[in-house]
């Protein structure tokens, strides 16, 4: 699959079945080869306008989920926040420099064209929010153009959405939050463009940053 020819929108249509493919970067594009699936893949979605409204198949979730984000050339970060929307400690920031949490509940894998979080939603009520952001690796976030998110649980898709990143001044985007409720966690889709770069987001969420 040649990304320059077909674009990331076409790839985002494949991401819902991301585990059904072996993906290899090659000089002339990205090579995608079928794996042998445990279950037959679902039919692909038809063409839809972007950004499309979120498809949320559940109201409340618990347990383990997989979050797959396609945001080329962006740093995707997962933050675990308390009731004051601050990290409890630096270990609550999961990113390219710290790819798993100390308690083993979060694991991050960074690939060429997508980011994958294995996330067990905590029972510890000191964590009230799980927030995901994408930050520019250059000046502004709009060069990423389109950000796609899929959430799966037990190999079943439970959430999907896409966002256009068309703010010429924004350096980051808060695109997803999981909010603690009495009986579990609620997925909330956001489209919050931010002037803050990743370093400034660390300060906003209470992570100590060395000068």
FENBEL-V454906 format. One line per field, one symbol per residue. ss: DSSP state (@ for helix, = for strand, . for the rest). phi: phi as a letter, one per 40 degrees, with the letter a starting at -180 (. if undefined). psi: psi as a letter, one per 30 degrees, with the letter a starting at -180 (. if undefined). A space follows every 10 residues. Layout:
ss=???
phi=???
psi=???
This chain:
ss=..@@@@@@@@ @@@@@@@@@@ ======..== ====...... .......... ....==.... =..======= ...======= =........@ @@===..=.= .....===== ....====== ........== ======.... @@@@.===== ===..===== ====...... .========= =..======= ====...@@@ @@@@...... .
phi=.cccccgccc ccccccbdcc bcbbcbdcib cbbcccccbd cccccccbcb ccccbbcbcb bagcbbbbbb adgbccbbbb bcccgbccac ccbbaccaca cccgcbbbbb bdbabbbcbc cccdcccbbb bbbbbccbcb ccccgbbbbb bbafgbcbaa abbcbbccbc baacbabbbc bdbibbcbcb accbcccccc cdcccgccbc c
psi=kjeeeflfee efffffhefg kkkkklegbk kkkkljkelk klklklkllk kllkjjflek llbklkkkkj ikgkjkkkkk lafghllelf fgjjaffjgl lefgfkkkkk leglkkkjjj kkfjgfjfkj kklkkkfbel ffffdkkkkk klkhgkkfkk llkkigjffk flkjfkkkkk legbkkkkkl hjkkfkaeee eeeeggkkkk .
